[in-house]
Amino acid sequence: MKFSWLIIIILLFTSCKSDCADEKLLSSWQHIESLIDIGDGNGTFSPVDSKKVITFHDNGTVTSTVSFCDNTQEETGMTATYDKNAKLITPGDCNTSRQKTAYYFENEFLILNYQGCIEPCLEKYERITQN
């Protein structure tokens, strides 16, 4: 009997892991900090004044107020796709090697890791609305 309760408790704590992460992702996120490391491994996140907001949709698309293709803050708008299993964003119209962007959660923040950088290029986002 004790073993049955243990299994039930374990299932309760582990069953939400993937679904909860998906629910957390389906939100709008404001870019609040950037990390650019000059190559010495000592890069830290610094606050930014950014207009970039990204929104993950349940149809596998992500929209952004600013392009994923470069580091400008020009409000061009862009739509990309994301793979929740691989945790990758793939813009369809970038003419650069930085096309894929990995993402992960760090506590309550969403972190984007641009794959084309030689040194770490990370952006930190704070959730502003949940879809």
Secondary structure by P-SEA (a helix, b strand, c coil): caaaaaaaaaaaacccaaaaaaaaacbbbbbcbbbbbccccbbbbbbbbccbbbbbccccbbbbcccccccccccccccccccccccbbbbccccccccbbbbbbcccbbbbbbcccccbbbbbbbbcccc
